[in-house]
Structures are given as structure tokens and as C-alpha cells.
């Protein structure tokens, strides 16, 4: 399969058995052998490794916090975000029907493929190699982990992040709807004009697509680093205030 060297470079792992990687990227609509068994294995390994990373790096978390944060890190939208960083949709092997309906953008298919890839790494190179790949993929998320926000849906998290910085709320827009009525894929954009952020994501419903887009927008905001609170309110007050109405420090 052409282009897999790029994917393996992004993973930081070179498969000895390229057939395992090909299988991990094969959806059941394409034929056998497909990736569902590898997905099952990868899901178990992912949960265990993320648990060990959280346990080692966050001694302040109790059992409830660890479980809640782990669930937030391994859920479908988080995995689909990782798939987008890897440009995984370019490498998926899908049947004709899934290709026509935009399956390569569907978060569930992308998330399953990420888990299958991790299962394939485990079979090909063992636990330590799988742990290393997962740790690299999750480092950006772990470095910007907000324990208080974990468990809240991405749209709520993004709203709170922007409000905390004095910025306007994000704007969501449906860009396209593909597929039959019973199996639609929505593509939604999420814009934060003040930060020049404009990201897109797909989902099986408008709400799911908006949540996925919000996840990508959060990552974009975090990549910008610390941002000063907006000074618009201060400027407006300064321009209109009189000495009698001025507030004390």
C-alpha cells in the first residue's frame, strides 16, 4: 500500500509485518481479513496504557477521577482526533459503499482503525512498542489535561475555555450532509474568529459532528499557548466612563 511509510513515521513505529498494518486499516466493508479483531485487542491495550500513564503522572487523582479522565481520553471523539492528526483517512481500505457515503470521514471508523493499529503494533512488536506508540500519540492530550473539565462534553469545554479568556463563543456551521437518510455523515465547521481558528469534523449526526469539531478547536486553542483576556470591555469602559462613574481598583 502506497504512502504507508508516512503513516509509520507519524506513529514512530515501523512494522516488521506490513500485512498487519494493512489489516488494521481494512474496514469490514472492504473484505477479509478486516480489522475488527485487532480493534478488540487494541482497545484493551489502549485502556491499560492510558491507565498506567495517568496513574504515574497524576498522584493527586483518586479512583473516580482516574476513571473519568481515562474515559474522556479513550472515547470515540478523542480517537478520531488522533486519526485526523495521523491523516488516517488517506490510508483506510473501505468498500465501495462506504467510500461513496464518506466513511473515511466517519469518526467511528477512524476511531476503530486507531485501536486496530495499536493492536497490530502489539502483535508485531510487543507491549513496550505498543506502549511507546500510545504514549507519543497521547502526549499532546496529557500535557494539556484539565482534570476539572474532563467528563464535560467538548462543546461545553470549548465554551468555558473561550469565556475564561474573554472571547466570543464559537460558531458552528453545517458544511455538507452525505449519504442516505438512514446513514448520513454530517460535516461541520467550528470557527473562533478572534483566534483565526477554523476547523472541520464529521459525525453521524449534527451533534456528533459539532462535538468532534469542538475537540479539534480545543486542540488548536491549546496549541496557541497562553492567551491574554480580551481587553474589549476595558476599552469600552475607558472610553465612556466619567470620573464620577469610575470604579475603584
C-alpha positions as CSV (number, residue, x, y, z in Angstrom):
1,X,0.0,0.0,0.0
2,X,1.5,3.3,-1.1
3,X,2.1,6.0,1.4
4,X,2.3,3.8,4.5
5,X,5.8,4.9,5.2
6,X,4.4,8.4,6.0
7,X,1.9,6.9,8.4
8,X,4.5,4.7,10.1
9,X,6.8,7.8,10.5
10,X,3.8,9.6,12.2
11,X,3.3,6.7,14.5
12,X,7.0,6.4,15.3
13,X,6.9,2.7,14.6
14,X,7.9,0.6,11.5
15,X,6.0,-2.7,11.2
16,X,8.0,-5.8,10.5
17,X,4.9,-7.4,9.2
18,X,3.3,-4.9,6.8
19,X,0.3,-7.2,6.4
20,X,-0.7,-6.5,10.0
21,X,-0.8,-2.8,9.3
22,X,-2.8,-3.4,6.1
23,X,-5.3,-5.5,8.0
24,X,-5.6,-2.8,10.7
25,X,-6.6,-0.3,8.0
26,X,-9.2,-2.6,6.4
27,X,-12.8,-2.0,7.2
28,X,-15.1,-5.0,7.1
29,X,-16.9,-3.4,4.0
30,X,-13.7,-4.0,2.0
31,X,-13.4,-7.7,2.8
32,X,-11.4,-10.2,4.8
33,X,-9.2,-10.1,6.7
34,X,-10.6,-6.9,8.3
35,X,-9.7,-5.0,11.4
36,X,-12.4,-5.9,14.0
37,X,-10.3,-8.4,15.9
38,X,-7.3,-6.1,16.0
39,X,-9.7,-3.3,17.2
40,X,-10.8,-5.5,20.1
41,X,-7.2,-6.1,21.1
42,X,-6.1,-2.5,20.7
43,X,-9.0,-1.2,22.8
44,X,-7.8,-3.3,25.7
45,X,-4.2,-2.3,25.4
46,X,-5.1,1.4,25.0
47,X,-7.2,1.4,28.2
48,X,-4.4,-0.3,30.1
49,X,-1.6,2.0,28.9
50,X,-3.6,5.2,29.4
51,X,-4.5,4.0,32.9
52,X,-0.8,3.5,33.7
53,X,0.2,6.9,32.3
54,X,-2.5,8.6,34.3
55,X,-1.6,6.7,37.4
56,X,2.1,7.5,37.1
57,X,1.7,11.2,36.2
58,X,-1.3,12.3,38.4
59,X,-0.8,11.1,42.0
60,X,-3.4,13.7,43.0
61,X,-6.3,11.8,41.3
62,X,-8.4,9.4,43.2
63,X,-10.0,6.3,41.6
64,X,-13.1,8.3,40.5
65,X,-11.0,11.0,38.8
66,X,-8.8,8.4,37.1
67,X,-11.7,6.5,35.7
68,X,-13.5,9.7,34.5
69,X,-10.4,11.1,32.8
70,X,-9.4,7.9,31.2
71,X,-12.9,7.5,29.7
72,X,-12.6,11.0,28.3
73,X,-9.2,10.2,26.7
74,X,-10.2,6.9,25.0
75,X,-13.7,7.9,23.8
76,X,-14.5,8.0,20.1
77,X,-14.1,11.7,19.6
78,X,-10.6,11.7,21.1
79,X,-9.5,8.7,19.0
80,X,-11.0,10.3,15.9
81,X,-8.9,13.4,16.6
82,X,-5.8,11.3,16.8
83,X,-6.8,9.7,13.5
84,X,-7.1,13.2,11.9
85,X,-3.6,14.1,13.2
86,X,-2.3,11.0,11.5
87,X,-4.2,11.7,8.3
88,X,-5.5,8.2,8.7
89,X,-8.4,8.7,6.3
90,X,-5.9,8.7,3.4
91,X,-4.9,5.1,4.2
92,X,-8.2,3.4,5.1
93,X,-9.3,0.5,2.9
94,X,-13.1,0.7,2.5
95,X,-15.7,-0.9,0.4
96,X,-17.3,1.0,-2.5
97,X,-20.5,1.8,-0.5
98,X,-18.5,3.3,2.5
99,X,-16.3,5.3,0.1
100,X,-19.4,6.8,-1.6
101,X,-21.0,7.7,1.8
102,X,-17.9,9.3,3.1
103,X,-16.9,6.5,5.5
104,X,-13.3,7.7,5.5
105,X,-14.5,10.8,7.5
106,X,-16.8,8.9,9.9
107,X,-15.5,9.2,13.5
108,X,-16.5,5.6,14.4
109,X,-14.5,4.2,11.5
110,X,-11.5,6.4,12.3
111,X,-11.5,5.6,16.0
112,X,-11.8,1.8,15.3
113,X,-8.9,2.0,12.9
114,X,-6.7,3.7,15.5
115,X,-7.4,0.9,18.0
116,X,-6.7,-1.7,15.4
117,X,-3.4,-0.1,14.5
118,X,-2.4,-0.2,18.2
119,X,-3.5,-3.9,18.4
120,X,-1.3,-4.6,15.3
121,X,1.7,-2.8,16.9
122,X,1.3,-5.1,20.0
123,X,1.2,-8.2,17.9
124,X,4.1,-7.0,15.7
125,X,6.5,-5.6,18.3
126,X,5.2,-6.4,21.8
127,X,3.9,-4.4,24.7
128,X,6.7,-1.9,25.1
129,X,6.4,-0.9,21.5
130,X,2.7,-0.5,21.8
131,X,3.1,1.5,25.0
132,X,5.6,3.8,23.3
133,X,3.3,4.5,20.4
134,X,0.4,5.2,22.7
135,X,2.5,7.5,24.9
136,X,3.6,9.5,21.8
137,X,0.1,9.8,20.4
138,X,-1.4,10.9,23.7
139,X,1.4,13.2,24.9
140,X,-0.3,16.4,23.5
141,X,-3.5,15.4,25.3
142,X,-1.8,14.5,28.5
143,X,0.3,17.7,28.6
144,X,-2.9,19.9,28.3
145,X,-5.0,17.8,30.6
146,X,-7.6,19.7,32.6
147,X,-8.9,17.4,35.2
148,X,-11.8,19.7,36.1
149,X,-13.0,19.8,32.5
150,X,-12.7,16.1,31.9
151,X,-16.1,14.5,31.7
152,X,-17.7,17.6,30.2
153,X,-18.6,17.4,26.5
154,X,-16.2,19.1,24.1
155,X,-18.6,21.9,23.2
156,X,-19.0,22.8,26.8
157,X,-15.2,22.7,27.4
158,X,-14.6,24.9,24.4
159,X,-17.2,27.4,25.5
160,X,-15.7,27.6,29.0
161,X,-12.1,28.0,27.6
162,X,-13.2,30.9,25.4
163,X,-15.3,32.6,28.1
164,X,-12.4,32.3,30.5
165,X,-10.2,34.2,28.1
166,X,-12.9,36.9,27.4
167,X,-13.6,35.7,23.9
168,X,-16.8,35.3,21.9
169,X,-18.5,31.9,21.7
170,X,-17.5,29.6,18.8
171,X,-19.6,29.5,15.6
172,X,-20.7,26.1,14.2
173,X,-21.9,25.6,10.6
174,X,-23.0,22.5,8.7
175,X,-20.9,22.4,5.6
176,X,-22.4,19.3,4.0
177,X,-24.6,16.2,4.6
178,X,-23.7,13.0,2.7
179,X,-25.3,9.5,2.5
180,X,-28.7,8.0,2.6
181,X,-31.2,9.3,5.2
182,X,-30.6,6.3,7.5
183,X,-26.8,6.6,7.3
184,X,-25.8,10.2,7.0
185,X,-22.5,11.8,7.6
186,X,-22.5,15.5,8.7
187,X,-19.5,17.8,8.1
188,X,-19.4,20.8,10.4
189,X,-17.1,23.7,10.8
190,X,-16.2,25.3,14.1
191,X,-14.8,28.9,13.9
192,X,-13.2,31.0,16.6
193,X,-12.6,34.3,14.6
194,X,-10.7,36.0,17.4
195,X,-8.0,33.3,17.2
196,X,-8.2,32.7,13.5
197,X,-9.3,29.1,14.2
198,X,-11.4,27.3,11.6
199,X,-11.6,23.5,11.8
200,X,-13.9,20.9,10.3
201,X,-15.0,17.4,11.5
202,X,-17.6,14.8,10.6
203,X,-20.1,12.7,12.5
204,X,-23.1,10.5,12.2
205,X,-25.3,13.4,13.4
206,X,-25.1,17.1,13.5
207,X,-24.5,17.0,17.3
208,X,-21.7,14.4,17.0
209,X,-20.0,16.4,14.2
210,X,-20.2,19.6,16.3
211,X,-18.6,17.7,19.3
212,X,-15.8,16.4,17.1
213,X,-15.2,19.8,15.6
214,X,-15.1,21.3,19.1
215,X,-12.5,18.7,20.1
216,X,-10.3,19.9,17.2
217,X,-10.9,23.5,18.1
218,X,-9.8,22.9,21.7
219,X,-6.5,21.3,20.4
220,X,-6.0,24.4,18.2
221,X,-6.6,26.8,21.1
222,X,-4.2,24.8,23.3
223,X,-1.5,24.8,20.6
224,X,-1.5,28.7,20.7
225,X,-0.4,28.6,24.4
226,X,-1.4,31.3,26.9
227,X,-3.6,34.0,25.5
228,X,-4.4,37.3,27.2
229,X,-8.0,38.0,28.1
230,X,-9.8,40.2,25.6
231,X,-9.5,44.0,26.5
232,X,-12.6,45.0,24.6
233,X,-14.7,45.5,27.8
234,X,-11.9,47.6,29.3
235,X,-11.6,49.8,26.2
236,X,-15.3,50.4,26.1
237,X,-15.5,51.3,29.8
238,X,-12.5,53.6,29.5
239,X,-14.0,55.5,26.5
240,X,-17.3,56.1,28.1
241,X,-16.6,56.4,31.8
242,X,-16.6,59.7,33.7
243,X,-14.6,60.3,36.8
244,X,-17.8,60.0,38.9
245,X,-18.6,56.6,37.4
246,X,-15.1,55.2,37.5
247,X,-14.6,52.1,39.6
248,X,-12.0,51.9,42.3
249,X,-9.1,49.4,41.7
